[in-house]
Amino acid sequence: MSAKSYKAKFAEPLVKRLKKLVKSLLVRYFKVQDSYYRLNKTNGELYKDNEGLARSNDRLKEENTVLREQNKDYALLRKVFGSRQIDDLVTQAREAQQAKRRQKQRNYER
């Protein structure tokens, strides 16, 4: 076999296949790299969101603890003074608040 025919039958097809393989590998590499950077960016954003949610969760846990204590106090008052008397006091307090709000609105509108 001559060098010319060897080149035409084996070397050139092999070089073409290698070029095609390198090209497809480069395309895949850049796609993977792009996906990696996008996922890394998304992961960073999710991490920041998670930190914010953790802080919010801690704050809400504290608030929940305070509200549970207030609820216990409220239940104790109901036991001691009776539900009816407590309901009447709550109603009076709400009415007084609403009257103050209405008065503020009237003063603001003037």
VMD Tcl script that builds the backbone (N, CA, C; Angstrom):
set m [mol new atoms 330]
animate dup $m
set s [atomselect $m all]
$s set {name element resname resid chain x y z} {
  {N N MET 1 A 0.848 -1.170 0.000}
  {CA C MET 1 A 0.000 0.000 0.000}
  {C C MET 1 A 0.899 1.240 0.000}
  {N N SER 2 A 0.556 2.143 -0.857}
  {CA C SER 2 A 1.356 3.365 -0.958}
  {C C SER 2 A 0.953 4.345 0.140}
  {N N ALA 3 A 1.801 5.304 0.368}
  {CA C ALA 3 A 1.536 6.321 1.379}
  {C C ALA 3 A 0.309 7.142 1.001}
  {N N LYS 4 A 0.146 7.375 -0.271}
  {CA C LYS 4 A -0.993 8.164 -0.750}
  {C C LYS 4 A -2.308 7.439 -0.476}
  {N N SER 5 A -2.367 6.146 -0.775}
  {CA C SER 5 A -3.593 5.400 -0.531}
  {C C SER 5 A -3.824 5.201 0.975}
  {N N TYR 6 A -2.768 5.024 1.747}
  {CA C TYR 6 A -2.896 4.900 3.206}
  {C C TYR 6 A -3.473 6.185 3.779}
  {N N LYS 7 A -2.948 7.295 3.274}
  {CA C LYS 7 A -3.443 8.597 3.725}
  {C C LYS 7 A -4.916 8.747 3.376}
  {N N ALA 8 A -5.299 8.384 2.166}
  {CA C ALA 8 A -6.680 8.549 1.705}
  {C C ALA 8 A -7.631 7.585 2.404}
  {N N LYS 9 A -7.170 6.336 2.658}
  {CA C LYS 9 A -8.071 5.332 3.234}
  {C C LYS 9 A -8.121 5.358 4.754}
  {N N PHE 10 A -7.034 5.681 5.417}
  {CA C PHE 10 A -6.999 5.564 6.878}
  {C C PHE 10 A -6.747 6.886 7.603}
  {N N ALA 11 A -5.735 7.593 7.191}
  {CA C ALA 11 A -5.321 8.785 7.929}
  {C C ALA 11 A -6.361 9.900 7.849}
  {N N GLU 12 A -6.794 10.253 6.662}
  {CA C GLU 12 A -7.757 11.346 6.520}
  {C C GLU 12 A -9.100 11.027 7.197}
  {N N PRO 13 A -9.675 9.821 7.020}
  {CA C PRO 13 A -10.915 9.524 7.746}
  {C C PRO 13 A -10.723 9.554 9.268}
  {N N LEU 14 A -9.571 9.083 9.716}
  {CA C LEU 14 A -9.293 9.103 11.155}
  {C C LEU 14 A -9.194 10.539 11.664}
  {N N VAL 15 A -8.537 11.398 10.923}
  {CA C VAL 15 A -8.419 12.803 11.307}
  {C C VAL 15 A -9.797 13.462 11.312}
  {N N LYS 16 A -10.629 13.160 10.305}
  {CA C LYS 16 A -11.983 13.726 10.257}
  {C C LYS 16 A -12.796 13.288 11.468}
  {N N ARG 17 A -12.705 11.982 11.803}
  {CA C ARG 17 A -13.442 11.489 12.980}
  {C C ARG 17 A -12.925 12.132 14.263}
  {N N LEU 18 A -11.621 12.284 14.371}
  {CA C LEU 18 A -11.052 12.925 15.557}
  {C C LEU 18 A -11.481 14.384 15.660}
  {N N LYS 19 A -11.508 15.106 14.520}
  {CA C LYS 19 A -11.967 16.495 14.520}
  {C C LYS 19 A -13.426 16.573 14.962}
  {N N LYS 20 A -14.232 15.657 14.421}
  {CA C LYS 20 A -15.656 15.616 14.772}
  {C C LYS 20 A -15.825 15.317 16.262}
  {N N LEU 21 A -15.037 14.379 16.766}
  {CA C LEU 21 A -15.092 14.022 18.182}
  {C C LEU 21 A -14.677 15.197 19.058}
  {N N VAL 22 A -13.589 15.868 18.705}
  {CA C VAL 22 A -13.126 17.023 19.474}
  {C C VAL 22 A -14.174 18.128 19.456}
  {N N LYS 23 A -14.770 18.355 18.299}
  {CA C LYS 23 A -15.803 19.387 18.182}
  {C C LYS 23 A -16.998 19.057 19.083}
  {N N SER 24 A -17.470 17.801 19.036}
  {CA C SER 24 A -18.615 17.429 19.863}
  {C C SER 24 A -18.260 17.487 21.347}
  {N N LEU 25 A -17.012 17.122 21.695}
  {CA C LEU 25 A -16.596 17.215 23.094}
  {C C LEU 25 A -16.541 18.658 23.565}
  {N N LEU 26 A -16.060 19.554 22.707}
  {CA C LEU 26 A -16.022 20.968 23.069}
  {C C LEU 26 A -17.426 21.538 23.261}
  {N N VAL 27 A -18.322 21.160 22.365}
  {CA C VAL 27 A -19.708 21.623 22.498}
  {C C VAL 27 A -20.301 21.130 23.811}
  {N N ARG 28 A -20.109 19.865 24.101}
  {CA C ARG 28 A -20.628 19.299 25.353}
  {C C ARG 28 A -19.985 19.957 26.563}
  {N N TYR 29 A -18.677 20.214 26.472}
  {CA C TYR 29 A -17.962 20.850 27.577}
  {C C TYR 29 A -18.548 22.227 27.868}
  {N N PHE 30 A -18.755 23.037 26.826}
  {CA C PHE 30 A -19.268 24.384 27.035}
  {C C PHE 30 A -20.712 24.356 27.543}
  {N N LYS 31 A -21.492 23.384 27.095}
  {CA C LYS 31 A -22.860 23.256 27.617}
  {C C LYS 31 A -22.833 22.893 29.096}
  {N N VAL 32 A -21.986 21.958 29.454}
  {CA C VAL 32 A -21.868 21.550 30.862}
  {C C VAL 32 A -21.359 22.704 31.709}
  {N N GLN 33 A -20.381 23.438 31.185}
  {CA C GLN 33 A -19.844 24.576 31.923}
  {C C GLN 33 A -20.919 25.635 32.122}
  {N N ASP 34 A -21.700 25.904 31.102}
  {CA C ASP 34 A -22.791 26.874 31.210}
  {C C ASP 34 A -23.815 26.415 32.246}
  {N N SER 35 A -24.170 25.144 32.189}
  {CA C SER 35 A -25.118 24.599 33.163}
  {C C SER 35 A -24.558 24.699 34.576}
  {N N TYR 36 A -23.279 24.427 34.728}
  {CA C TYR 36 A -22.644 24.502 36.043}
  {C C TYR 36 A -22.735 25.915 36.604}
  {N N TYR 37 A -22.402 26.902 35.788}
  {CA C TYR 37 A -22.444 28.279 36.273}
  {C C TYR 37 A -23.861 28.718 36.608}
  {N N ARG 38 A -24.810 28.319 35.765}
  {CA C ARG 38 A -26.202 28.682 36.058}
  {C C ARG 38 A -26.680 28.010 37.340}
  {N N LEU 39 A -26.356 26.719 37.508}
  {CA C LEU 39 A -26.754 26.018 38.726}
  {C C LEU 39 A -26.061 26.595 39.950}
  {N N ASN 40 A -24.810 26.980 39.793}
  {CA C ASN 40 A -24.078 27.568 40.903}
  {C C ASN 40 A -24.710 28.898 41.316}
  {N N LYS 41 A -25.104 29.689 40.327}
  {CA C LYS 41 A -25.762 30.962 40.616}
  {C C LYS 41 A -27.101 30.719 41.310}
  {N N THR 42 A -27.880 29.785 40.787}
  {CA C THR 42 A -29.168 29.452 41.394}
  {C C THR 42 A -28.981 28.940 42.811}
  {N N ASN 43 A -27.966 28.122 43.001}
  {CA C ASN 43 A -27.687 27.587 44.326}
  {C C ASN 43 A -27.363 28.713 45.309}
  {N N GLY 44 A -26.586 29.694 44.864}
  {CA C GLY 44 A -26.267 30.836 45.723}
  {C C GLY 44 A -27.510 31.625 46.095}
  {N N GLU 45 A -28.384 31.829 45.124}
  {CA C GLU 45 A -29.633 32.549 45.397}
  {C C GLU 45 A -30.503 31.777 46.371}
  {N N LEU 46 A -30.586 30.465 46.177}
  {CA C LEU 46 A -31.378 29.641 47.090}
  {C C LEU 46 A -30.784 29.641 48.494}
  {N N TYR 47 A -29.458 29.670 48.577}
  {CA C TYR 47 A -28.802 29.716 49.877}
  {C C TYR 47 A -29.168 31.009 50.603}
  {N N LYS 48 A -29.138 32.135 49.883}
  {CA C LYS 48 A -29.512 33.415 50.493}
  {C C LYS 48 A -30.979 33.395 50.922}
  {N N ASP 49 A -31.844 32.865 50.061}
  {CA C ASP 49 A -33.262 32.756 50.409}
  {C C ASP 49 A -33.447 31.897 51.648}
  {N N ASN 50 A -32.705 30.802 51.715}
  {CA C ASN 50 A -32.807 29.897 52.855}
  {C C ASN 50 A -32.367 30.597 54.141}
  {N N GLU 51 A -31.297 31.382 54.067}
  {CA C GLU 51 A -30.855 32.125 55.245}
  {C C GLU 51 A -31.943 33.091 55.709}
  {N N GLY 52 A -32.560 33.785 54.760}
  {CA C GLY 52 A -33.640 34.718 55.103}
  {C C GLY 52 A -34.818 34.002 55.726}
  {N N LEU 53 A -35.160 32.854 55.172}
  {CA C LEU 53 A -36.277 32.087 55.722}
  {C C LEU 53 A -35.949 31.537 57.106}
  {N N ALA 54 A -34.696 31.171 57.327}
  {CA C ALA 54 A -34.293 30.677 58.651}
  {C C ALA 54 A -34.420 31.792 59.682}
  {N N ARG 55 A -33.993 33.017 59.310}
  {CA C ARG 55 A -34.136 34.156 60.235}
  {C C ARG 55 A -35.613 34.434 60.505}
  {N N SER 56 A -36.413 34.397 59.458}
  {CA C SER 56 A -37.844 34.631 59.612}
  {C C SER 56 A -38.474 33.558 60.499}
  {N N ASN 57 A -38.047 32.322 60.292}
  {CA C ASN 57 A -38.557 31.219 61.103}
  {C C ASN 57 A -38.196 31.408 62.572}
  {N N ASP 58 A -36.973 31.819 62.853}
  {CA C ASP 58 A -36.558 32.068 64.240}
  {C C ASP 58 A -37.403 33.170 64.873}
  {N N ARG 59 A -37.613 34.237 64.098}
  {CA C ARG 59 A -38.427 35.352 64.610}
  {C C ARG 59 A -39.855 34.889 64.904}
  {N N LEU 60 A -40.408 34.086 63.993}
  {CA C LEU 60 A -41.777 33.604 64.186}
  {C C LEU 60 A -41.877 32.622 65.350}
  {N N LYS 61 A -40.824 31.843 65.576}
  {CA C LYS 61 A -40.816 30.949 66.741}
  {C C LYS 61 A -40.866 31.747 68.040}
  {N N GLU 62 A -40.065 32.822 68.078}
  {CA C GLU 62 A -40.077 33.673 69.265}
  {C C GLU 62 A -41.449 34.311 69.467}
  {N N GLU 63 A -42.010 34.804 68.373}
  {CA C GLU 63 A -43.341 35.412 68.447}
  {C C GLU 63 A -44.379 34.390 68.900}
  {N N ASN 64 A -44.261 33.181 68.397}
  {CA C ASN 64 A -45.187 32.114 68.774}
  {C C ASN 64 A -45.089 31.810 70.268}
  {N N THR 65 A -43.867 31.809 70.798}
  {CA C THR 65 A -43.674 31.555 72.226}
  {C C THR 65 A -44.355 32.641 73.054}
  {N N VAL 66 A -44.170 33.909 72.633}
  {CA C VAL 66 A -44.799 35.025 73.344}
  {C C VAL 66 A -46.318 34.895 73.291}
  {N N LEU 67 A -46.835 34.567 72.118}
  {CA C LEU 67 A -48.291 34.448 71.968}
  {C C LEU 67 A -48.855 33.290 72.785}
  {N N ARG 68 A -48.104 32.209 72.890}
  {CA C ARG 68 A -48.558 31.086 73.730}
  {C C ARG 68 A -48.657 31.508 75.196}
  {N N GLU 69 A -47.677 32.291 75.644}
  {CA C GLU 69 A -47.710 32.781 77.026}
  {C C GLU 69 A -48.905 33.716 77.229}
  {N N GLN 70 A -49.137 34.589 76.271}
  {CA C GLN 70 A -50.285 35.493 76.375}
  {C C GLN 70 A -51.597 34.708 76.376}
  {N N ASN 71 A -51.649 33.656 75.589}
  {CA C ASN 71 A -52.847 32.825 75.534}
  {C C ASN 71 A -53.083 32.136 76.877}
  {N N LYS 72 A -52.004 31.685 77.521}
  {CA C LYS 72 A -52.143 31.066 78.847}
  {C C LYS 72 A -52.691 32.085 79.841}
  {N N ASP 73 A -52.162 33.320 79.779}
  {CA C ASP 73 A -52.651 34.375 80.674}
  {C C ASP 73 A -54.121 34.662 80.415}
  {N N TYR 74 A -54.496 34.715 79.158}
  {CA C TYR 74 A -55.884 34.982 78.773}
  {C C TYR 74 A -56.795 33.860 79.276}
  {N N ALA 75 A -56.348 32.624 79.130}
  {CA C ALA 75 A -57.144 31.484 79.612}
  {C C ALA 75 A -57.291 31.533 81.126}
  {N N LEU 76 A -56.237 31.940 81.827}
  {CA C LEU 76 A -56.304 32.061 83.287}
  {C C LEU 76 A -57.308 33.133 83.692}
  {N N LEU 77 A -57.289 34.278 82.999}
  {CA C LEU 77 A -58.266 35.328 83.292}
  {C C LEU 77 A -59.688 34.836 83.066}
  {N N ARG 78 A -59.894 34.076 82.011}
  {CA C ARG 78 A -61.225 33.524 81.745}
  {C C ARG 78 A -61.670 32.606 82.884}
  {N N LYS 79 A -60.731 31.824 83.416}
  {CA C LYS 79 A -61.079 30.928 84.531}
  {C C LYS 79 A -61.433 31.725 85.775}
  {N N VAL 80 A -60.616 32.738 86.053}
  {CA C VAL 80 A -60.798 33.485 87.296}
  {C C VAL 80 A -62.021 34.395 87.230}
  {N N PHE 81 A -62.165 35.170 86.168}
  {CA C PHE 81 A -63.244 36.156 86.101}
  {C C PHE 81 A -64.475 35.674 85.347}
  {N N GLY 82 A -64.345 34.602 84.600}
  {CA C GLY 82 A -65.471 34.095 83.831}
  {C C GLY 82 A -65.439 34.602 82.401}
  {N N SER 83 A -65.878 33.754 81.508}
  {CA C SER 83 A -65.825 34.082 80.083}
  {C C SER 83 A -66.671 35.292 79.733}
  {N N ARG 84 A -67.849 35.395 80.357}
  {CA C ARG 84 A -68.763 36.481 80.013}
  {C C ARG 84 A -68.163 37.839 80.353}
  {N N GLN 85 A -67.596 37.938 81.549}
  {CA C GLN 85 A -67.025 39.209 81.976}
  {C C GLN 85 A -65.820 39.583 81.088}
  {N N ILE 86 A -64.996 38.612 80.755}
  {CA C ILE 86 A -63.839 38.874 79.894}
  {C C ILE 86 A -64.312 39.294 78.504}
  {N N ASP 87 A -65.325 38.604 77.966}
  {CA C ASP 87 A -65.865 38.971 76.650}
  {C C ASP 87 A -66.392 40.402 76.651}
  {N N ASP 88 A -67.080 40.782 77.732}
  {CA C ASP 88 A -67.587 42.150 77.832}
  {C C ASP 88 A -66.445 43.169 77.856}
  {N N LEU 89 A -65.386 42.862 78.612}
  {CA C LEU 89 A -64.235 43.764 78.670}
  {C C LEU 89 A -63.555 43.895 77.313}
  {N N VAL 90 A -63.424 42.790 76.604}
  {CA C VAL 90 A -62.799 42.816 75.274}
  {C C VAL 90 A -63.649 43.643 74.319}
  {N N THR 91 A -64.948 43.477 74.381}
  {CA C THR 91 A -65.850 44.238 73.521}
  {C C THR 91 A -65.738 45.729 73.817}
  {N N GLN 92 A -65.717 46.090 75.102}
  {CA C GLN 92 A -65.580 47.504 75.476}
  {C C GLN 92 A -64.253 48.079 74.970}
  {N N ALA 93 A -63.179 47.309 75.114}
  {CA C ALA 93 A -61.863 47.778 74.668}
  {C C ALA 93 A -61.851 47.984 73.157}
  {N N ARG 94 A -62.455 47.052 72.419}
  {CA C ARG 94 A -62.499 47.190 70.952}
  {C C ARG 94 A -63.309 48.414 70.535}
  {N N GLU 95 A -64.431 48.615 71.199}
  {CA C GLU 95 A -65.256 49.773 70.879}
  {C C GLU 95 A -64.513 51.076 71.165}
  {N N ALA 96 A -63.762 51.102 72.268}
  {CA C ALA 96 A -62.984 52.301 72.607}
  {C C ALA 96 A -61.911 52.542 71.545}
  {N N GLN 97 A -61.260 51.480 71.078}
  {CA C GLN 97 A -60.249 51.617 70.024}
  {C C GLN 97 A -60.859 52.154 68.743}
  {N N GLN 98 A -62.011 51.605 68.367}
  {CA C GLN 98 A -62.658 52.046 67.137}
  {C C GLN 98 A -63.083 53.511 67.242}
  {N N ALA 99 A -63.535 53.909 68.423}
  {CA C ALA 99 A -63.938 55.306 68.611}
  {C C ALA 99 A -62.722 56.225 68.453}
  {N N LYS 100 A -61.569 55.815 68.993}
  {CA C LYS 100 A -60.355 56.622 68.842}
  {C C LYS 100 A -59.950 56.725 67.376}
  {N N ARG 101 A -60.041 55.623 66.643}
  {CA C ARG 101 A -59.689 55.627 65.224}
  {C C ARG 101 A -60.598 56.559 64.431}
  {N N ARG 102 A -61.893 56.484 64.742}
  {CA C ARG 102 A -62.841 57.351 64.047}
  {C C ARG 102 A -62.547 58.817 64.347}
  {N N GLN 103 A -62.205 59.102 65.599}
  {CA C GLN 103 A -61.896 60.479 65.982}
  {C C GLN 103 A -60.644 60.969 65.260}
  {N N LYS 104 A -59.619 60.113 65.166}
  {CA C LYS 104 A -58.393 60.480 64.455}
  {C C LYS 104 A -58.680 60.746 62.986}
  {N N GLN 105 A -59.532 59.907 62.383}
  {CA C GLN 105 A -59.880 60.083 60.973}
  {C C GLN 105 A -60.610 61.403 60.771}
  {N N ARG 106 A -61.513 61.717 61.681}
  {CA C ARG 106 A -62.252 62.975 61.563}
  {C C ARG 106 A -61.293 64.162 61.664}
  {N N ASN 107 A -60.370 64.081 62.627}
  {CA C ASN 107 A -59.399 65.155 62.786}
  {C C ASN 107 A -58.490 65.271 61.581}
  {N N TYR 108 A -58.139 64.160 60.982}
  {CA C TYR 108 A -57.276 64.143 59.799}
  {C C TYR 108 A -57.976 64.716 58.579}
  {N N GLU 109 A -59.275 64.440 58.454}
  {CA C GLU 109 A -60.046 64.904 57.299}
  {C C GLU 109 A -60.276 66.408 57.335}
  {N N ARG 110 A -60.192 67.004 58.496}
  {CA C ARG 110 A -60.459 68.448 58.634}
  {C C ARG 110 A -59.349 69.246 58.119}
}
mol reanalyze $m
mol bondsrecalc $m
mol representation Tube
mol addrep $m
